[in-house]
């Protein structure tokens, strides 16, 4: 995944590539929202985690087969 992101940064955005440590530091410094996909029943979100980090639960693609978004979302 890192090589795809670095390729996009370099070729599309004209930015320099990032080492994994730089990317992690940038995410933390800029409060980039991100989600961990495990059940909070298994591993609850620790109290000392920042608000921009969340635990959503597992993703199940097969549950989305009958989903129809509301018209105002379309």
N, C-alpha and C positions, 0 to 999 in steps of 0.2 A: 504494500500500500504506500509505503514511504516513497518508493521510486516513482510511482504514478503521480503523487502529489508534487514531488520535486520537479518532475518533467513538466507538469502543468504550470508550476510557478515560473520555471525558466522559459519555456517555449511560448506560453500564452500570455502570461502576465509580465514577462521581462524582469522577473525578480531572481535573486540568487537562491540557490538551493539551501536547505537547512539540514544540519545534523540533527539526529533524534533529540539530543539534549537541548538544542536551541528551540526545537519545535515545542517540546514540553514546557520549557521556561516561558515561551511566548504565550502558550495557551493559559498558563497560570497567571502571568502578568496582565494579560488583556481580559481575563475573566471570560474566556470563550465557553459558552454553555456546552455541556456534553452530558450524555446519559449512559449509564451502565445498564446492560440488559440482563439482569438476574433478578430473582424475586427478593423484594425487601423482607419477605418472611424468612428466607434462608439467611441472608446477610443484610441486616438493616443499615440504612445510611447512618454513618457515625455522626455524632453531634458536632464534631469539629470540622466537618466538611463544609465548604462554602455553598452559598445558595445556588450558584450557577452549575453545580454538579448534582445530578439526580440519579435515582435508581428507578427504572420504569417497570420492571418486570420483564418476563420473557416475551419475545416476538414470535407469533405463530402465523406464518404466511397462509396456511390453509383456512384460517378463520376469516381471512379477508376476501374470500372468493365471492361472497354474496353482499359485500358492503356496497352501499350506494350513498355517496356523499350528498348532503343537503344541497338544494338548488343554489342557495346563496354562496356556497363554497365553490361552485362550478364557475 
